[in-house]
């Protein structure tokens, strides 16, 4: 699960780094379109990782013994 959360975190961290850097240096952040695209990529990544983790969880469940 830790590896599954690493990709969305990295996608958000890079974008937030640039936003906070521009705020800290008292500059304007003009790339709101790029921010929207990164947000959409984040949503898609989270959905895909959730599907993969649920798939692996369901595949790894032990079936009960039949008598």
PQR file of N, CA, C, O and H, with PARSE charges and radii, in Angstrom:
ATOM      1  N   UNK A   1       0.823  -1.191   0.000 -0.4000 1.5000
ATOM      2  CA  UNK A   1       0.000   0.000   0.000 -0.0000 2.0000
ATOM      3  C   UNK A   1       0.867   1.256   0.000  0.5500 1.7000
ATOM      4  O   UNK A   1       0.483   2.290  -0.545 -0.5500 1.4000
ATOM      5  N   UNK A   2       2.031   1.150   0.614 -0.4000 1.5000
ATOM      6  CA  UNK A   2       2.925   2.306   0.636 -0.0000 2.0000
ATOM      7  C   UNK A   2       3.387   2.663  -0.773  0.5500 1.7000
ATOM      8  O   UNK A   2       3.450   3.840  -1.126 -0.5500 1.4000
ATOM      9  H   UNK A   2       2.343   0.309   1.057  0.4000 1.0000
ATOM     10  N   UNK A   3       3.708   1.663  -1.570 -0.4000 1.5000
ATOM     11  CA  UNK A   3       4.144   1.908  -2.943 -0.0000 2.0000
ATOM     12  C   UNK A   3       2.990   2.455  -3.777  0.5500 1.7000
ATOM     13  O   UNK A   3       3.204   3.284  -4.662 -0.5500 1.4000
ATOM     14  H   UNK A   3       3.658   0.706  -1.283  0.4000 1.0000
ATOM     15  N   UNK A   4       1.756   1.995  -3.500 -0.4000 1.5000
ATOM     16  CA  UNK A   4       0.596   2.492  -4.222 -0.0000 2.0000
ATOM     17  C   UNK A   4       0.317   3.960  -3.964  0.5500 1.7000
ATOM     18  O   UNK A   4      -0.229   4.638  -4.834 -0.5500 1.4000
ATOM     19  H   UNK A   4       1.582   1.321  -2.781  0.4000 1.0000
ATOM     20  N   UNK A   5       0.667   4.463  -2.819 -0.4000 1.5000
ATOM     21  CA  UNK A   5       0.456   5.871  -2.498 -0.0000 2.0000
ATOM     22  C   UNK A   5       1.594   6.774  -2.928  0.5500 1.7000
ATOM     23  O   UNK A   5       1.462   7.997  -2.911 -0.5500 1.4000
ATOM     24  H   UNK A   5       1.111   3.913  -2.112  0.4000 1.0000
ATOM     25  N   UNK A   6       2.714   6.174  -3.315 -0.4000 1.5000
ATOM     26  CA  UNK A   6       3.887   6.968  -3.669 -0.0000 2.0000
ATOM     27  C   UNK A   6       3.689   7.743  -4.973  0.5500 1.7000
ATOM     28  O   UNK A   6       4.108   8.897  -5.069 -0.5500 1.4000
ATOM     29  H   UNK A   6       2.821   5.180  -3.329  0.4000 1.0000
ATOM     30  N   UNK A   7       3.071   7.141  -5.956 -0.4000 1.5000
ATOM     31  CA  UNK A   7       2.883   7.799  -7.253 -0.0000 2.0000
ATOM     32  C   UNK A   7       1.949   9.011  -7.167  0.5500 1.7000
ATOM     33  O   UNK A   7       2.304  10.072  -7.679 -0.5500 1.4000
ATOM     34  H   UNK A   7       2.731   6.204  -5.878  0.4000 1.0000
ATOM     35  N   UNK A   8       0.768   8.899  -6.540 -0.4000 1.5000
ATOM     36  CA  UNK A   8      -0.062  10.114  -6.411 -0.0000 2.0000
ATOM     37  C   UNK A   8       0.597  11.198  -5.557  0.5500 1.7000
ATOM     38  O   UNK A   8       0.454  12.388  -5.837 -0.5500 1.4000
ATOM     39  H   UNK A   8       0.480   8.037  -6.124  0.4000 1.0000
ATOM     40  N   UNK A   9       1.320  10.779  -4.513 -0.4000 1.5000
ATOM     41  CA  UNK A   9       2.000  11.757  -3.672 -0.0000 2.0000
ATOM     42  C   UNK A   9       3.049  12.515  -4.463  0.5500 1.7000
ATOM     43  O   UNK A   9       3.173  13.732  -4.327 -0.5500 1.4000
ATOM     44  H   UNK A   9       1.436   9.812  -4.285  0.4000 1.0000
ATOM     45  N   UNK A  10       3.808  11.803  -5.293 -0.4000 1.5000
ATOM     46  CA  UNK A  10       4.841  12.461  -6.096 -0.0000 2.0000
ATOM     47  C   UNK A  10       4.225  13.435  -7.089  0.5500 1.7000
ATOM     48  O   UNK A  10       4.765  14.520  -7.311 -0.5500 1.4000
ATOM     49  H   UNK A  10       3.707  10.815  -5.404  0.4000 1.0000
ATOM     50  N   UNK A  11       3.096  13.057  -7.691 -0.4000 1.5000
ATOM     51  CA  UNK A  11       2.440  13.944  -8.655 -0.0000 2.0000
ATOM     52  C   UNK A  11       1.961  15.231  -7.987  0.5500 1.7000
ATOM     53  O   UNK A  11       2.083  16.311  -8.564 -0.5500 1.4000
ATOM     54  H   UNK A  11       2.657  12.176  -7.511  0.4000 1.0000
ATOM     55  N   UNK A  12       1.429  15.123  -6.799 -0.4000 1.5000
ATOM     56  CA  UNK A  12       0.929  16.307  -6.087 -0.0000 2.0000
ATOM     57  C   UNK A  12       2.085  17.116  -5.504  0.5500 1.7000
ATOM     58  O   UNK A  12       2.058  18.346  -5.527 -0.5500 1.4000
ATOM     59  H   UNK A  12       1.331  14.245  -6.330  0.4000 1.0000
ATOM     60  N   UNK A  13       3.092  16.432  -4.985 -0.4000 1.5000
ATOM     61  CA  UNK A  13       4.203  17.123  -4.337 -0.0000 2.0000
ATOM     62  C   UNK A  13       4.942  18.042  -5.300  0.5500 1.7000
ATOM     63  O   UNK A  13       5.293  19.165  -4.937 -0.5500 1.4000
ATOM     64  H   UNK A  13       3.114  15.432  -4.967  0.4000 1.0000
ATOM     65  N   UNK A  14       5.180  17.582  -6.514 -0.4000 1.5000
ATOM     66  CA  UNK A  14       5.907  18.404  -7.485 -0.0000 2.0000
ATOM     67  C   UNK A  14       5.131  19.673  -7.807  0.5500 1.7000
ATOM     68  O   UNK A  14       5.709  20.759  -7.867 -0.5500 1.4000
ATOM     69  H   UNK A  14       4.895  16.670  -6.808  0.4000 1.0000
ATOM     70  N   UNK A  15       3.827  19.542  -8.013 -0.4000 1.5000
ATOM     71  CA  UNK A  15       3.018  20.722  -8.340 -0.0000 2.0000
ATOM     72  C   UNK A  15       2.920  21.667  -7.145  0.5500 1.7000
ATOM     73  O   UNK A  15       3.036  22.882  -7.305 -0.5500 1.4000
ATOM     74  H   UNK A  15       3.357  18.661  -7.964  0.4000 1.0000
ATOM     75  N   UNK A  16       2.710  21.124  -5.962 -0.4000 1.5000
ATOM     76  CA  UNK A  16       2.634  21.982  -4.774 -0.0000 2.0000
ATOM     77  C   UNK A  16       3.967  22.657  -4.478  0.5500 1.7000
ATOM     78  O   UNK A  16       3.992  23.765  -3.942 -0.5500 1.4000
ATOM     79  H   UNK A  16       2.616  20.137  -5.832  0.4000 1.0000
ATOM     80  N   UNK A  17       5.063  22.010  -4.816 -0.4000 1.5000
ATOM     81  CA  UNK A  17       6.374  22.631  -4.635 -0.0000 2.0000
ATOM     82  C   UNK A  17       6.475  23.927  -5.441  0.5500 1.7000
ATOM     83  O   UNK A  17       6.938  24.945  -4.928 -0.5500 1.4000
ATOM     84  H   UNK A  17       5.043  21.110  -5.251  0.4000 1.0000
ATOM     85  N   UNK A  18       6.038  23.888  -6.711 -0.4000 1.5000
ATOM     86  CA  UNK A  18       6.107  25.087  -7.540 -0.0000 2.0000
ATOM     87  C   UNK A  18       5.137  26.167  -7.055  0.5500 1.7000
ATOM     88  O   UNK A  18       5.459  27.353  -7.108 -0.5500 1.4000
ATOM     89  H   UNK A  18       5.662  23.061  -7.129  0.4000 1.0000
ATOM     90  N   UNK A  19       3.962  25.771  -6.586 -0.4000 1.5000
ATOM     91  CA  UNK A  19       3.003  26.749  -6.076 -0.0000 2.0000
ATOM     92  C   UNK A  19       3.542  27.418  -4.816  0.5500 1.7000
ATOM     93  O   UNK A  19       3.506  28.643  -4.701 -0.5500 1.4000
ATOM     94  H   UNK A  19       3.700  24.807  -6.542  0.4000 1.0000
ATOM     95  N   UNK A  20       4.035  26.632  -3.882 -0.4000 1.5000
ATOM     96  CA  UNK A  20       4.561  27.204  -2.636 -0.0000 2.0000
ATOM     97  C   UNK A  20       5.817  28.035  -2.879  0.5500 1.7000
ATOM     98  O   UNK A  20       6.050  29.029  -2.192 -0.5500 1.4000
ATOM     99  H   UNK A  20       4.064  25.637  -3.975  0.4000 1.0000
ATOM    100  N   UNK A  21       6.618  27.631  -3.848 -0.4000 1.5000
ATOM    101  CA  UNK A  21       7.809  28.413  -4.187 -0.0000 2.0000
ATOM    102  C   UNK A  21       7.417  29.780  -4.726  0.5500 1.7000
ATOM    103  O   UNK A  21       8.039  30.782  -4.374 -0.5500 1.4000
ATOM    104  H   UNK A  21       6.429  26.823  -4.406  0.4000 1.0000
ATOM    105  N   UNK A  22       6.399  29.837  -5.572 -0.4000 1.5000
ATOM    106  CA  UNK A  22       5.970  31.125  -6.118 -0.0000 2.0000
ATOM    107  C   UNK A  22       5.330  31.991  -5.034  0.5500 1.7000
ATOM    108  O   UNK A  22       5.492  33.211  -5.051 -0.5500 1.4000
ATOM    109  H   UNK A  22       5.893  29.023  -5.858  0.4000 1.0000
ATOM    110  N   UNK A  23       4.609  31.384  -4.097 -0.4000 1.5000
ATOM    111  CA  UNK A  23       4.018  32.154  -3.000 -0.0000 2.0000
ATOM    112  C   UNK A  23       5.112  32.684  -2.081  0.5500 1.7000
ATOM    113  O   UNK A  23       5.065  33.837  -1.653 -0.5500 1.4000
ATOM    114  H   UNK A  23       4.477  30.392  -4.084  0.4000 1.0000
ATOM    115  N   UNK A  24       6.090  31.847  -1.781 -0.4000 1.5000
ATOM    116  CA  UNK A  24       7.159  32.243  -0.860 -0.0000 2.0000
ATOM    117  C   UNK A  24       8.020  33.362  -1.453  0.5500 1.7000
ATOM    118  O   UNK A  24       8.476  34.242  -0.723 -0.5500 1.4000
ATOM    119  H   UNK A  24       6.129  30.910  -2.129  0.4000 1.0000
ATOM    120  N   UNK A  25       8.243  33.337  -2.765 -0.4000 1.5000
ATOM    121  CA  UNK A  25       9.051  34.362  -3.415 -0.0000 2.0000
ATOM    122  C   UNK A  25       8.226  35.566  -3.856  0.5500 1.7000
ATOM    123  O   UNK A  25       8.722  36.439  -4.569 -0.5500 1.4000
ATOM    124  H   UNK A  25       7.872  32.623  -3.358  0.4000 1.0000
ATOM    125  N   UNK A  26       6.947  35.610  -3.422 -0.4000 1.5000
ATOM    126  CA  UNK A  26       6.047  36.717  -3.717 -0.0000 2.0000
ATOM    127  C   UNK A  26       5.885  36.930  -5.225  0.5500 1.7000
ATOM    128  O   UNK A  26       5.968  38.051  -5.727 -0.5500 1.4000
ATOM    129  H   UNK A  26       6.544  34.902  -2.843  0.4000 1.0000
ATOM    130  N   UNK A  27       5.655  35.829  -5.923 -0.4000 1.5000
ATOM    131  CA  UNK A  27       5.406  35.867  -7.357 -0.0000 2.0000
ATOM    132  C   UNK A  27       3.994  35.360  -7.607  0.5500 1.7000
ATOM    133  O   UNK A  27       3.382  34.725  -6.748 -0.5500 1.4000
ATOM    134  H   UNK A  27       5.588  34.918  -5.515  0.4000 1.0000
ATOM    135  N   UNK A  28       3.497  35.648  -8.781 -0.4000 1.5000
ATOM    136  CA  UNK A  28       2.169  35.165  -9.143 -0.0000 2.0000
ATOM    137  C   UNK A  28       2.279  33.816  -9.832  0.5500 1.7000
ATOM    138  O   UNK A  28       3.230  33.559 -10.571 -0.5500 1.4000
ATOM    139  H   UNK A  28       3.994  36.164  -9.479  0.4000 1.0000
ATOM    140  N   UNK A  29       1.325  32.982  -9.591 -0.4000 1.5000
ATOM    141  CA  UNK A  29       1.295  31.657 -10.205 -0.0000 2.0000
ATOM    142  C   UNK A  29       0.290  31.695 -11.341  0.5500 1.7000
ATOM    143  O   UNK A  29      -0.916  31.755 -11.101 -0.5500 1.4000
ATOM    144  H   UNK A  29       0.553  33.192  -8.990  0.4000 1.0000
ATOM    145  N   UNK A  30       0.767  31.660 -12.563 -0.4000 1.5000
ATOM    146  CA  UNK A  30      -0.088  31.817 -13.732 -0.0000 2.0000
ATOM    147  C   UNK A  30      -0.512  30.496 -14.369  0.5500 1.7000
ATOM    148  O   UNK A  30      -1.297  30.497 -15.317 -0.5500 1.4000
ATOM    149  H   UNK A  30       1.747  31.612 -12.758  0.4000 1.0000
ATOM    150  N   UNK A  31      -0.020  29.403 -13.879 -0.4000 1.5000
ATOM    151  CA  UNK A  31      -0.219  28.130 -14.565 -0.0000 2.0000
ATOM    152  C   UNK A  31      -1.411  27.360 -13.993  0.5500 1.7000
ATOM    153  O   UNK A  31      -1.272  26.201 -13.603 -0.5500 1.4000
ATOM    154  H   UNK A  31       0.618  29.402 -13.109  0.4000 1.0000
ATOM    155  N   UNK A  32      -2.566  27.992 -13.942 -0.4000 1.5000
ATOM    156  CA  UNK A  32      -3.747  27.324 -13.396 -0.0000 2.0000
ATOM    157  C   UNK A  32      -4.253  26.219 -14.316  0.5500 1.7000
ATOM    158  O   UNK A  32      -4.819  25.234 -13.844 -0.5500 1.4000
ATOM    159  H   UNK A  32      -2.679  28.934 -14.259  0.4000 1.0000
ATOM    160  N   UNK A  33      -4.057  26.371 -15.611 -0.4000 1.5000
ATOM    161  CA  UNK A  33      -4.415  25.304 -16.545 -0.0000 2.0000
ATOM    162  C   UNK A  33      -3.572  24.070 -16.315  0.5500 1.7000
ATOM    163  O   UNK A  33      -4.079  22.949 -16.339 -0.5500 1.4000
ATOM    164  H   UNK A  33      -3.596  27.172 -15.995  0.4000 1.0000
ATOM    165  N   UNK A  34      -2.273  24.277 -16.089 -0.4000 1.5000
ATOM    166  CA  UNK A  34      -1.384  23.163 -15.781 -0.0000 2.0000
ATOM    167  C   UNK A  34      -1.767  22.518 -14.457  0.5500 1.7000
ATOM    168  O   UNK A  34      -1.693  21.297 -14.317 -0.5500 1.4000
ATOM    169  H   UNK A  34      -1.861  25.188 -16.070  0.4000 1.0000
ATOM    170  N   UNK A  35      -2.173  23.320 -13.494 -0.4000 1.5000
ATOM    171  CA  UNK A  35      -2.619  22.798 -12.212 -0.0000 2.0000
ATOM    172  C   UNK A  35      -3.874  21.942 -12.371  0.5500 1.7000
ATOM    173  O   UNK A  35      -4.016  20.918 -11.702 -0.5500 1.4000
ATOM    174  H   UNK A  35      -2.233  24.312 -13.608  0.4000 1.0000
ATOM    175  N   UNK A  36      -4.780  22.355 -13.251 -0.4000 1.5000
ATOM    176  CA  UNK A  36      -5.987  21.573 -13.505 -0.0000 2.0000
ATOM    177  C   UNK A  36      -5.644  20.241 -14.167  0.5500 1.7000
ATOM    178  O   UNK A  36      -6.234  19.212 -13.839 -0.5500 1.4000
ATOM    179  H   UNK A  36      -4.664  23.187 -13.794  0.4000 1.0000
ATOM    180  N   UNK A  37      -4.695  20.260 -15.094 -0.4000 1.5000
ATOM    181  CA  UNK A  37      -4.276  19.015 -15.748 -0.0000 2.0000
ATOM    182  C   UNK A  37      -3.624  18.076 -14.746  0.5500 1.7000
ATOM    183  O   UNK A  37      -3.870  16.871 -14.778 -0.5500 1.4000
ATOM    184  H   UNK A  37      -4.215  21.097 -15.360  0.4000 1.0000
ATOM    185  N   UNK A  38      -2.800  18.609 -13.863 -0.4000 1.5000
ATOM    186  CA  UNK A  38      -2.159  17.781 -12.834 -0.0000 2.0000
ATOM    187  C   UNK A  38      -3.216  17.203 -11.898  0.5500 1.7000
ATOM    188  O   UNK A  38      -3.092  16.060 -11.457 -0.5500 1.4000
ATOM    189  H   UNK A  38      -2.599  19.589 -13.838  0.4000 1.0000
ATOM    190  N   UNK A  39      -4.237  17.969 -11.596 -0.4000 1.5000
ATOM    191  CA  UNK A  39      -5.310  17.466 -10.737 -0.0000 2.0000
ATOM    192  C   UNK A  39      -6.057  16.319 -11.407  0.5500 1.7000
ATOM    193  O   UNK A  39      -6.404  15.337 -10.751 -0.5500 1.4000
ATOM    194  H   UNK A  39      -4.337  18.897 -11.954  0.4000 1.0000
ATOM    195  N   UNK A  40      -6.304  16.439 -12.699 -0.4000 1.5000
ATOM    196  CA  UNK A  40      -6.971  15.358 -13.439 -0.0000 2.0000
ATOM    197  C   UNK A  40      -6.083  14.117 -13.488  0.5500 1.7000
ATOM    198  O   UNK A  40      -6.567  12.997 -13.328 -0.5500 1.4000
ATOM    199  H   UNK A  40      -6.022  17.237 -13.232  0.4000 1.0000
ATOM    200  N   UNK A  41      -4.780  14.319 -13.709 -0.4000 1.5000
ATOM    201  CA  UNK A  41      -3.852  13.186 -13.691 -0.0000 2.0000
ATOM    202  C   UNK A  41      -3.835  12.538 -12.323  0.5500 1.7000
ATOM    203  O   UNK A  41      -3.764  11.313 -12.224 -0.5500 1.4000
ATOM    204  H   UNK A  41      -4.387  15.229 -13.839  0.4000 1.0000
ATOM    205  N   UNK A  42      -3.899  13.331 -11.263 -0.4000 1.5000
ATOM    206  CA  UNK A  42      -3.941  12.793  -9.908 -0.0000 2.0000
ATOM    207  C   UNK A  42      -5.187  11.940  -9.694  0.5500 1.7000
ATOM    208  O   UNK A  42      -5.106  10.854  -9.121 -0.5500 1.4000
ATOM    209  H   UNK A  42      -3.957  14.327 -11.343  0.4000 1.0000
ATOM    210  N   UNK A  43      -6.327  12.424 -10.149 -0.4000 1.5000
ATOM    211  CA  UNK A  43      -7.561  11.648 -10.004 -0.0000 2.0000
ATOM    212  C   UNK A  43      -7.489  10.329 -10.753  0.5500 1.7000
ATOM    213  O   UNK A  43      -7.878   9.288 -10.224 -0.5500 1.4000
ATOM    214  H   UNK A  43      -6.392  13.307 -10.615  0.4000 1.0000
ATOM    215  N   UNK A  44      -6.993  10.368 -11.982 -0.4000 1.5000
ATOM    216  CA  UNK A  44      -6.873   9.148 -12.775 -0.0000 2.0000
ATOM    217  C   UNK A  44      -5.900   8.170 -12.126  0.5500 1.7000
ATOM    218  O   UNK A  44      -6.157   6.967 -12.086 -0.5500 1.4000
ATOM    219  H   UNK A  44      -6.677  11.214 -12.412  0.4000 1.0000
ATOM    220  N   UNK A  45      -4.785   8.686 -11.619 -0.4000 1.5000
ATOM    221  CA  UNK A  45      -3.793   7.829 -10.961 -0.0000 2.0000
ATOM    222  C   UNK A  45      -4.356   7.189  -9.713  0.5500 1.7000
ATOM    223  O   UNK A  45      -4.138   6.001  -9.473 -0.5500 1.4000
ATOM    224  H   UNK A  45      -4.577   9.663 -11.651  0.4000 1.0000
ATOM    225  N   UNK A  46      -5.078   7.958  -8.914 -0.4000 1.5000
ATOM    226  CA  UNK A  46      -5.675   7.408  -7.692 -0.0000 2.0000
ATOM    227  C   UNK A  46      -6.704   6.324  -8.009  0.5500 1.7000
ATOM    228  O   UNK A  46      -6.773   5.308  -7.317 -0.5500 1.4000
ATOM    229  H   UNK A  46      -5.255   8.923  -9.109  0.4000 1.0000
ATOM    230  N   UNK A  47      -7.499   6.539  -9.050 -0.4000 1.5000
ATOM    231  CA  UNK A  47      -8.497   5.544  -9.439 -0.0000 2.0000
ATOM    232  C   UNK A  47      -7.819   4.263  -9.915  0.5500 1.7000
ATOM    233  O   UNK A  47      -8.229   3.165  -9.537 -0.5500 1.4000
ATOM    234  H   UNK A  47      -7.443   7.364  -9.613  0.4000 1.0000
ATOM    235  N   UNK A  48      -6.785   4.399 -10.743 -0.4000 1.5000
ATOM    236  CA  UNK A  48      -6.099   3.216 -11.255 -0.0000 2.0000
ATOM    237  C   UNK A  48      -5.405   2.442 -10.140  0.5500 1.7000
ATOM    238  O   UNK A  48      -5.476   1.213 -10.105 -0.5500 1.4000
ATOM    239  H   UNK A  48      -6.453   5.291 -11.050  0.4000 1.0000
ATOM    240  N   UNK A  49      -4.749   3.132  -9.247 -0.4000 1.5000
ATOM    241  CA  UNK A  49      -4.058   2.451  -8.153 -0.0000 2.0000
ATOM    242  C   UNK A  49      -5.060   1.789  -7.218  0.5500 1.7000
ATOM    243  O   UNK A  49      -4.799   0.698  -6.712 -0.5500 1.4000
ATOM    244  H   UNK A  49      -4.692   4.130  -9.276  0.4000 1.0000
ATOM    245  N   UNK A  50      -6.192   2.424  -6.981 -0.4000 1.5000
ATOM    246  CA  UNK A  50      -7.229   1.815  -6.146 -0.0000 2.0000
ATOM    247  C   UNK A  50      -7.747   0.526  -6.771  0.5500 1.7000
ATOM    248  O   UNK A  50      -7.936  -0.471  -6.075 -0.5500 1.4000
ATOM    249  H   UNK A  50      -6.404   3.311  -7.391  0.4000 1.0000
ATOM    250  N   UNK A  51      -7.975   0.543  -8.071 -0.4000 1.5000
ATOM    251  CA  UNK A  51      -8.456  -0.660  -8.756 -0.0000 2.0000
ATOM    252  C   UNK A  51      -7.421  -1.781  -8.661  0.5500 1.7000
ATOM    253  O   UNK A  51      -7.779  -2.929  -8.398 -0.5500 1.4000
ATOM    254  H   UNK A  51      -7.822   1.353  -8.637  0.4000 1.0000
ATOM    255  N   UNK A  52      -6.149  -1.462  -8.870 -0.4000 1.5000
ATOM    256  CA  UNK A  52      -5.100  -2.486  -8.810 -0.0000 2.0000
ATOM    257  C   UNK A  52      -4.961  -3.057  -7.404  0.5500 1.7000
ATOM    258  O   UNK A  52      -4.827  -4.271  -7.244 -0.5500 1.4000
ATOM    259  H   UNK A  52      -5.858  -0.530  -9.083  0.4000 1.0000
ATOM    260  N   UNK A  53      -4.989  -2.204  -6.386 -0.4000 1.5000
ATOM    261  CA  UNK A  53      -4.846  -2.686  -5.011 -0.0000 2.0000
ATOM    262  C   UNK A  53      -6.043  -3.548  -4.614  0.5500 1.7000
ATOM    263  O   UNK A  53      -5.867  -4.577  -3.962 -0.5500 1.4000
ATOM    264  H   UNK A  53      -5.098  -1.219  -6.516  0.4000 1.0000
ATOM    265  N   UNK A  54      -7.248  -3.149  -4.991 -0.4000 1.5000
ATOM    266  CA  UNK A  54      -8.430  -3.969  -4.689 -0.0000 2.0000
ATOM    267  C   UNK A  54      -8.355  -5.301  -5.426  0.5500 1.7000
ATOM    268  O   UNK A  54      -8.722  -6.335  -4.869 -0.5500 1.4000
ATOM    269  H   UNK A  54      -7.391  -2.313  -5.521  0.4000 1.0000
ATOM    270  N   UNK A  55      -7.883  -5.287  -6.672 -0.4000 1.5000
ATOM    271  CA  UNK A  55      -7.743  -6.528  -7.435 -0.0000 2.0000
ATOM    272  C   UNK A  55      -6.765  -7.480  -6.744  0.5500 1.7000
ATOM    273  O   UNK A  55      -7.074  -8.658  -6.565 -0.5500 1.4000
ATOM    274  H   UNK A  55      -7.584  -4.447  -7.124  0.4000 1.0000
ATOM    275  N   UNK A  56      -5.593  -6.981  -6.356 -0.4000 1.5000
ATOM    276  CA  UNK A  56      -4.617  -7.826  -5.679 -0.0000 2.0000
ATOM    277  C   UNK A  56      -5.128  -8.312  -4.327  0.5500 1.7000
ATOM    278  O   UNK A  56      -4.832  -9.438  -3.927 -0.5500 1.4000
ATOM    279  H   UNK A  56      -5.342  -6.024  -6.501  0.4000 1.0000
ATOM    280  N   UNK A  57      -5.888  -7.483  -3.621 -0.4000 1.5000
ATOM    281  CA  UNK A  57      -6.446  -7.895  -2.341 -0.0000 2.0000
ATOM    282  C   UNK A  57      -7.462  -9.010  -2.526  0.5500 1.7000
ATOM    283  O   UNK A  57      -7.461  -9.977  -1.765 -0.5500 1.4000
ATOM    284  H   UNK A  57      -6.128  -6.569  -3.947  0.4000 1.0000
ATOM    285  N   UNK A  58      -8.323  -8.891  -3.519 -0.4000 1.5000
ATOM    286  CA  UNK A  58      -9.322  -9.925  -3.766 -0.0000 2.0000
ATOM    287  C   UNK A  58      -8.688 -11.216  -4.275  0.5500 1.7000
ATOM    288  O   UNK A  58      -9.169 -12.304  -3.958 -0.5500 1.4000
ATOM    289  H   UNK A  58      -8.324  -8.105  -4.137  0.4000 1.0000
ATOM    290  N   UNK A  59      -7.631 -11.113  -5.048 -0.4000 1.5000
ATOM    291  CA  UNK A  59      -6.955 -12.308  -5.554 -0.0000 2.0000
ATOM    292  C   UNK A  59      -6.195 -13.052  -4.468  0.5500 1.7000
ATOM    293  O   UNK A  59      -6.009 -14.265  -4.563 -0.5500 1.4000
ATOM    294  H   UNK A  59      -7.240 -10.229  -5.305  0.4000 1.0000
ATOM    295  N   UNK A  60      -5.759 -12.349  -3.453 -0.4000 1.5000
ATOM    296  CA  UNK A  60      -4.937 -12.973  -2.415 -0.0000 2.0000
ATOM    297  C   UNK A  60      -5.757 -13.553  -1.258  0.5500 1.7000
ATOM    298  O   UNK A  60      -5.187 -14.144  -0.341 -0.5500 1.4000
ATOM    299  H   UNK A  60      -5.909 -11.364  -3.376  0.4000 1.0000
ATOM    300  N   UNK A  61      -7.070 -13.394  -1.287 -0.4000 1.5000
ATOM    301  CA  UNK A  61      -7.871 -13.949  -0.208 -0.0000 2.0000
ATOM    302  C   UNK A  61      -7.907 -15.470  -0.290  0.5500 1.7000
ATOM    303  O   UNK A  61      -7.961 -16.054  -1.372 -0.5500 1.4000
ATOM    304  H   UNK A  61      -7.533 -12.913  -2.032  0.4000 1.0000
ATOM    305  N   UNK A  62      -7.877 -16.093   0.881 -0.4000 1.5000
ATOM    306  CA  UNK A  62      -7.843 -17.549   0.955 -0.0000 2.0000
ATOM    307  C   UNK A  62      -9.270 -18.062   0.879  0.5500 1.7000
ATOM    308  O   UNK A  62     -10.163 -17.557   1.560 -0.5500 1.4000
ATOM    309  H   UNK A  62      -7.834 -15.618   1.760  0.4000 1.0000
ATOM    310  N   UNK A  63      -9.473 -19.076   0.040 -0.4000 1.5000
ATOM    311  CA  UNK A  63     -10.799 -19.665  -0.084 -0.0000 2.0000
ATOM    312  C   UNK A  63     -11.002 -20.684   1.032  0.5500 1.7000
ATOM    313  O   UNK A  63     -10.060 -21.393   1.387 -0.5500 1.4000
ATOM    314  H   UNK A  63      -8.748 -19.486  -0.512  0.4000 1.0000
ATOM    315  N   UNK A  64     -12.185 -20.774   1.583 -0.4000 1.5000
ATOM    316  CA  UNK A  64     -12.419 -21.757   2.639 -0.0000 2.0000
ATOM    317  C   UNK A  64     -12.404 -23.172   2.078  0.5500 1.7000
ATOM    318  O   UNK A  64     -12.700 -23.395   0.904 -0.5500 1.4000
ATOM    319  H   UNK A  64     -12.949 -20.198   1.295  0.4000 1.0000
ATOM    320  N   UNK A  65     -12.054 -24.119   2.934 -0.4000 1.5000
ATOM    321  CA  UNK A  65     -11.997 -25.533   2.519 -0.0000 2.0000
ATOM    322  C   UNK A  65     -13.414 -26.086   2.359  0.5500 1.7000
ATOM    323  O   UNK A  65     -14.296 -25.790   3.165 -0.5500 1.4000
ATOM    324  H   UNK A  65     -11.813 -23.938   3.888  0.4000 1.0000
ATOM    325  N   UNK A  66     -13.623 -26.880   1.325 -0.4000 1.5000
ATOM    326  CA  UNK A  66     -14.926 -27.516   1.124 -0.0000 2.0000
ATOM    327  C   UNK A  66     -14.890 -28.895   1.760  0.5500 1.7000
ATOM    328  O   UNK A  66     -13.876 -29.592   1.717 -0.5500 1.4000
ATOM    329  H   UNK A  66     -12.907 -27.119   0.670  0.4000 1.0000
ATOM    330  N   UNK A  67     -15.998 -29.268   2.341 -0.4000 1.5000
ATOM    331  CA  UNK A  67     -16.072 -30.601   2.966 -0.0000 2.0000
ATOM    332  C   UNK A  67     -16.986 -31.493   2.210  0.5500 1.7000
ATOM    333  O   UNK A  67     -17.172 -32.650   2.588 -0.5500 1.4000
ATOM    334  H   UNK A  67     -16.822 -28.702   2.377  0.4000 1.0000
TER
END
